[in-house]
Amino acid sequence: MTTWERTTFLPGATARALFDWHMRPGAFQRLRPPWERMDLLHHDEPVRVGGDTRMRVYLGPLYKTWLDRIVHIEEGRGFVDEQVAGPMRAWRHEHRFDDAAGGATLTDRVTFEPPWVVSRAAITARLDAMFRRRHLITAEDLARHAAQAHLPRLRVGVTGATGLIGQELAAFLRGGGHTVVPFTRGDARGGIPWDPSSGRLDPAALADLDAIVHLAGEPIAARWTPAHKDRVRQSRVGGTSLLAAAIARCPRPPRVLVSCSAVGWYGSTDDDSGFVDESSPRGEGFLADVGDEWEAAAEPARAAGVRVTHPRMGIVVSGHGGFLPSQLTLARACLQGPVGTGRQGISWVALDDVVDILHRALRDETLAGPINVTAPTPVAQAELAAELAQQVGRPLGPPAPAAAIRLLLGEMGEELVLRGARVLPARLTAAGYRWRRPTLRQALTVELGHLED
């Protein structure tokens, strides 16, 4: 048997706070390593003795179902889980939380016997990468929640709660003791039924919510046929109109509506000096038109006295989904190179910063109207390609001519791939927001498991 251990000191934390955070729904999602190939099949929450987690884990081209069970909990101090069935010949994971001068320590101790086909050194390397990130996320999340610990917990409705941002936001909020109520297109128990296509949403169902985060919308990254463009527009404008009208008619409306938008509102600013921020005028093109209508659709809620904020999202960087996995596939195949001129601006943002900013928008009364949710360091597309190639240890791929992009992707390729914008988060900067991942390299390092001690 091999024993691996990692201990991290968290200034200002307490063993009790660490224990409570790990016990709440959401911690498991927050701690899942984005680079590990695993599919979550089932997870019992909150944590309890006998609670099971089932995952499909991959070892090269093969996969195995891993059944893990909580076997012991020591109130306020830690818990233990063990593999019941899975790829390891043995696995025991001890989570330990201890108070220390000026803070607390977080210790993870894993005792394992690897399968015959995998070396102990390989398992140890994977544990090193995984728990560097886990301890970082734990420390960051606890610090964010501690800053608002004196405020009452919120009941937050979330549309698009099963999407990339929605899942992570819900997990983060639950980890802080908030209640998340998803909007569902069915009649799932504990959710709020709604159907934007048929205009179904009961205003009374919103009466016990403190806030709503509106994330739902048809994905943009597809060939822009007339039918697809109509679905994009209707899912954003129609869904927001339905929600805002229901809020306006609600007997006790939520105090804030965080209705997401996108940096496509600014159109293209392709010259190297073309930075834009919230004071800049609206741009041109399909995305700018949709963005403008999308934000205007929330007006009934604003007119009813609800604080409405529009986080204009940049390209979200996360190993769990969205933009990054497809780009990594190209980079590993040595196909990630400059596209068109390569000078088009990429306004990106790390998923953990998106979660933090949405969390702040729920509380900060000064955040109304548009807020650019981007990192303070936009990059050119050629810089992004070079950084991805370096992160995966591959040479930069060949350039992709603009004509080929237009032929393959049509209008979407022209507007979304060949054009860009350098969008700065001026309002967040002025508000003193501190980014978790202010540079692209920092974001990729965390998402790809390349953190170092």
N, C-alpha and C positions, 0 to 999 in steps of 0.2 A: 504494500500500500504506500502511496505517496501523499504527503501532506503539503499543501500550498497555502500561504497566508498573506494577507495584505491588511495593514492598519493605516488609517488616515485620521489626522487630527482636524476637527472642524471648530474653528474659533467661534465662540458665542453660542454654540449649540448645546443641547443637553441630551443625556441618554434618553430621557422621557420623550423629547421631541423626535428623536431618531426612531424610537420604538413606535410611537404613534403614527408617524409618516409611513413606515413600512407596513403597518397593520391596515391602513386605509385602502379602499379601492383606488386604483390608479398607479400605485407604486410599481407594480410589475410592468405595466406598459411603459412607464417612464424609464425603466432600467433595461429594457430589451436592447441589445446591441444591434444597430442597424446593418452592420456588415455580415453578421452571422446568418447563414441560410437556415431559417427555422420558420415553421408555420404553426401558429398557436391554434390548437384545436379546442381547448377548454381550460378555464382558469377559475377556480373558486375564489370569490371575494366577498367580504373581507377575509384576511388571513385567519385561519382557525386550525386547531389540531384535527387532522383527518382530511383537511382540504387538499384537493388534487389539482395538478396542472398537467395537461397532456400537450405535447408538442411533437411535430414531425421535424426531426433534425437530420441534416445532410452531412455525410462523410464522403467527400468526393462525389461520384455519380450516384451513390447509394443513399438511401434514407432509412431511418428507423424511428418508430414512435417511442417517445420518452414519457414515462409516467412518473411524476415526482409528487411526493406527499409530505405535508407538514407533520412531523412526529413529536415535536415538543415546543412549547412556548413558555418562556420565563417572563412574567409580567414586568414590563418596563426595562428589561435587560437584553432580550434577544429571542431567537427561535432557531429551529433546526429543521431542515428538510432532507429527505433521502430518496434516492431513485428506487422505485418499486420494480420497474421494468424499463429497459432501454439499451442504448449502445454500450454503456460502461459496464464493466464487470462488477464495479462497486462505486458508489457516489454518496457522500454525506457532506452537506453544506451547513456550517454553523455561522449564524449572523449574531454579532455581539456588539452591544452599545454600552459604553462606560463613561461616566463623568470624569473630567480631568480639569486641572487648573486652567480657567479661562475658556473652557469649551468642553468638548466631548470627543471620544474616539469611536470610530467605526471600524470594526474588524470583520473580515470575511475569511473563514478558514474552510478549505475544501480538502477532504480526504478522498482519494479516488484510486481506482484500478482501471487502467484504460483497456479498450478492446485490443485484441492481439495485433490488429493491422495498424494501430496508431501508437506512436512513441509517447513516452511520458513527457519528453521535451516539447513535443508538438502541443499536447494538452496544456502544459504549463504556459507556453507562449500565448495560447488563446485566452487563458485565464488572466494573464498579465494585461492584455489589451482590453478585455471585457471589463475588468474591475477598475482599471484606471478611469474609464469612462463612467462606470456606475458610481464611483465615489465622487467624481466631479459633478455629475448631475444631481446626486443627493445633496451635496454641499450647496450648490447653486439654488436648487428648489427650496431647501429649508431656509436659506437666507432671504429669498423673495417672500416666502410666506411669513417669516418672522417680522418683516417690515410692516405687515398689515395685521399682525396678531391681535392688536388692540381693537380692531374693527369687527363688527358682527359678520358672521358667515352669511353668504348669499345663496339664493336659490336662482339658478341661471338656466334659462331655456337656450338650447343650441340647435339651430338647423344645420344640416350637413354634418351631424355628429359622427357619422361613420366614415367620413373622408379623412384625408391625411392630416389636415389641421384640426378638424373636429375631434378625432380620436385623441390627439396629443393634448389639446386644450382641456378636454373632459378629464383626462387622467391627471393633469396638473391641478385643476380646480378641486377634484376629489381628494387629491393628496393634501390639499390645504384645508380640508374639512368643509368645503362648499358642497352644495347639492346641485347636480346637473340633471336637467330634465330634457331629454332629446325630443325633437319634433319627428314624428314618424308618419310615413305614408299609409301604414296599416293602423291597427288598433292595439298596438303592443301595450301591455300593462305598464304603467309608470311613465309613459310618454304622452305627448300632446299630438293627437291625430291632426294631420293637415294634408291637403292635396292641392297644390297651386294650379294644376291643370284644370281642375273642376271648381276652383274657388272655395274649397272647403276649409274653414278654420273658425272655430267657435271663439269669439272674443272673451267669453267668460273663462275659457281654459287658461288665459294668460294672467288672471287676477292674482294668483299667488306667487308670481315671479317678481324678483327684484330687478332682473336684467335679462336681456336677450342678446345673444350673439348670432348673427345671421351669416352663415357661410355657404348655404346651398347654392349650387349653380352647375349647369352643364359644362363638362370639360371643353376647353377651347382648342386643345391640341389635336385637331383632326382636319381633314381636308374640308375647306369651307364651301360646301355645297349650299345652295339656297335653303334647303331643309335644315342643315346643321346650323347655319347662321340664325335661322328663325328660332331653333331650340335654345341656342345660346342667349338670344335676346329675351325670349319668353321666360326662361328659367330664372334670369336675373331680374328683369323689370317686372314681370308678372308676379313672381314669388315675393319680391319686396313690396309691391303694391298691396298684395293680399295681407301681408304681415302688418304693414303700416296702418292699413284701414282697420284691421282687427284691434290693434293697439289703441287707435283713436276712439273706438267704440267700447273699449274695455272699462268696466266699472272701477277698477283699480289698476291702472296701467303700470308697467314696470318703469323704473326711474330712468333707465338708459337703454337705448337700442344701438348696439355696435353692428352696423350694417356694412359688410365688407365690400370693397371696390378693388380696383387694380390700377397699376401705373400706366396701363394702356390709355388712360384718360389724357395723358400728355402727348400722345402720338409719338412721332419720331424726332429725336434730337441727335443726329448722327455726327455732326462735326465735333471735334475733340473738345471744344470749349462750351458745348451746349448743355450745361448743367441746368436742371429745372428743380423747383421745389413747390411748396403749396401756394406760393404767390404767383406762379406762372400761369399763363392762359391755357385753355384746353387746346389739345392738338386736333389733328384731322385723321380720318380713317374709321373703319368699322369699330375697332376697339374703343376709340375715343368717343364715338357716338353712343355705343352701348353703355360705356362707363358713365356718361353724362345722364342718360335716361335712368340708369340703375340708381344713381345717387338721388336724382330728383324724385324717384318713386317713394322715397321715405318721407316725403314732405308731410303727409297727414299725421304721422307720429310726432314730428317736430312741431306742427301747428297745435297739437294737443298738449304741448308743454313737456314732452319727453326729450331729454338730452339725446341727440343723435350724433354719432360719430362715424366717419367713413374711413376705415383703414385701407389705404390704397396699397395693395400688396405688390411687392416685387416678386421675382422668381424665387420660390421657396426651395432652399437647399436642405435635403434630408435623405439619408440612406434608406428610409422606410418606404419611399415612393416618390411620385411626381417626376420632376425634371432630372434629378441626379442619376438614378439607376440606368436609364437609357444612355446617358452621356458616358457613364463609366463603361458600359458595354462597348461603345465605340472606341473609347480610349484603350481598353484592353486589347481590342482587335487592331490597334494602330490606325484607326480610321478617324480619330478626333483631331481635326486640323482647322485652320482658318476657314470660315464660311463667307463667301462673297469677299468684301474688302477686309473682313476681320476687325474693322474699327467700330462696328456698331456697339453701342453701349449695352451692357448687361447689368441691370439693377436687381440685385439678388438680396436675399435675407435668410439667415439660418432659422430653421423651424423653432428652435428653443427661444430665439428672440421674438418670433411671431407670437408664441404663447405668452411670453412676458408682457408684450405690448398690449395684447388683447386683455390680459389680466389687469393691467394698469388702466386701460380705457374704461373698465367697469367702475372704477373708483374715482378717477381724477376728473373733477368737475370742470377743469380748464380744457379738457380734450373734447371739443365739439367740432363738427364739420370735418374736413379732410385731414388725414394724418398719413404721411408717407411711411409705409412700413418697409423700409429698405435698410441695408447696411450703409454706413457712412462712406464706403469705399467701392462705388461701382467700378466695373472693369470693362475693358474691350473684349469682344468675343474671342479674339486671338489670344489674349491673356488667359481667359478661362480655359481654352483648349490646351495651352501650354501647362497650366497648373494641374489639370486633370491628368495629362500624360505623365508629368513628374510624379504625382501621387501614386499612380499605379505602376511606375517603373517601365514605361513604354516610350518609344520615340514618338514625336509629334507626327500625326497623320498628314496625308496630302491635302491641299486646299480643295474646297468644294466650290466650283464656279457658280456665280449667281444664276446663270442661265439654267443650270441643272436643277437648282433649288426651285426656280420658278416653274420649270417643266414638271417636276415631281409633286410639288406642294401647292402650286397655284397661288391664289390670293393670300392664303395663310402663310405660305413661305415668304412672300414679299413683305407682309406686314409684321409677322411675328418672328421671322428668322433673319431676314436681310436688313431690317431696320431695327433701331434700338433707341434707348433713352437712358441718359445718366441722371437718375432721380436721387436727389438728396433729401434726407429726413430732417428738414430744418426745424419743424415744430418739436419733434422728439429731442433733438439736440438742445433747443432752447429750454425745454422742460427738464433737462438734466438727466435724461435716460442714459443708462450705462449698458452698452451692448455686451452680451456674453461673447459673441463672435464678431468683432468689428472688421476682420479681414477674411477674405476668401480662404486663404491657407489655414487659418484657425478653424474655420467651419469644416473644411474637408478633413482636417486632421482628426477632429472629434467624430465625424460621421464615418470615417474609414478605419478607425481603430489605430491611428498612428500617434497617439499621445505618448509622450515620454515623461519619465519622472523628473 
